[in-house]
Amino acid sequence: MSNAKISPGESMVTTRRRFLAASAAAPMLSAGASAAASTGDKESVAKDLHRYIDFGNKQSGGAGDEACGAWLENELEKAGLKTERQYFSAPWFDADKAELSTGDARAPLWPQPIVQTTPAEGLTAPLVRVNAQGHAAQSLNGAIALIDLPFGRWSSMFWEPVRKPVAAAFAGGAAACIIVTNGPSGKVIALNTNGREPLYPAPIALMAPQDAAQFFAAAMKGEKATLKITGKGGRRQAFNLVGKLERGKGRWLVVSTPRSGWFTCAGERGGGVAAWLHLARWASREARDYDLAFVCNSGHEYQYLGAEELLHKVAPPPADTAFWMHLGANLASRDWHDTVGGRTPLPGTDSQRYLVVSPELLPIAQKEFAGLAGLEAPYASDDLSAGELTNVIEAGYGPVAGIFGVHRFHHVDEDDERCVSADAVAETTAAFQRLLERAIARG
């Protein structure tokens, strides 16, 4: 499936989507909004948020992802939903060594999955800088390409400003690529990729911009460098979680969220998981005229590997689905001040989050999300979609609503508890609950 992408450094390019389900044309009633999140709701959301964070690394099929999935499974069962697991295969790699060195300079790297290793002694070759357009001043034949991305909030190997210079380097004969992920954190930004096979048959690794200067200098002098990527890897079992409450109504409400990611994913995934769990409990009590499907997939970092499995094999048919809500990345991550000597977290929310709804829902969304940074300006789904929401739309589901975004520490190891506010997550969750209330009011 094709996916709309919002690439840092590019203008917003809209994509046209059409809904195939007949329910897409059904009007939503203008029911009154519920009250803001109660104190009890806030406490529950905060508890769930911190429980998610405490599971640590969330790579698909790893210990944190598996434990998180088991916890969510138990919570759905407590809410009265019948659960099932859908298993699939995901890649994994544990690095023994991942570094680039030249002379006295040495820097750690992040091996880009699906990982292609070097010999134990490493790969030694000329270091050649490749600019954002894929151009190099020296021959790339047999070289280690040092790719200098433009500044941006990066997320995927498939984004054109990443794909283009990497493809050009390998087309020029490069033996390996090191991608410098220039972004607002100054750290390595992990990149989503294909989960079925390597994108290229040669080593690729990511370097933090704060480590890159000495290697750019070496490249200017035509010096050689040694790349070492060693370790163990393969494939392992991961699972999607599905919780259903079938009441025989023949009309499904579906709420989805991913739980996996490269690191702890506090800001990236934590808010969506906490909101999803809150809505599952609420819908099991209040959405009595609908069958419910709450789906939580793994494999997100491998280009939505789990979500594609789920759409094809587990999700209710589009014609039987009244509404699908997708809670993607950056539901309510913190904004930051860049200060001399460091960064300071703010109580406010990062505005680089996007709310997308079916066109008929725009007036409702504008009202219910007023005052929420970024979300107060929703987009129509036939103008914009991204990530797993695009897969949902292309599969024929509608009406839909979804959120996605790229916060300052998106896909960065430091995306921890500092990057998300429980109060902001609760506030955004309450807005999504109101949107659901308005959607089911037509019943």
Secondary structure by P-SEA (a helix, b strand, c coil): cbbbbbcccccbbbbbbbbcccccccccccccccccccaaaaaaaaaaaaaaaaccccccccaaaaaaaaaaaaaaaaabbbbbbbbbbbbbbbbcccccccccccbbbbbccccccccccccccbbbbbcccccccccccccccccccccccccccccaaaaaaaaaaaaacccbbbbbcccccccbbbbbcccccccccbbbbbbbccccaaaaaaaaabbbbbbbbbbbbbbbbbbbbbbbbbccccbbbbbbbbcccccccccccaaaaaaaaaaaaaaacccccbbbbbbbbccccccaaaaaaaaaccccccccccbbbbbccccbbbbbbbccccccccccccccbbbbccccaaaaaaaaaccccccccccccccccccaaaaaaaaccccccccccccccccccccccccccaaaaaaaaaaaaaaaaaaaccc
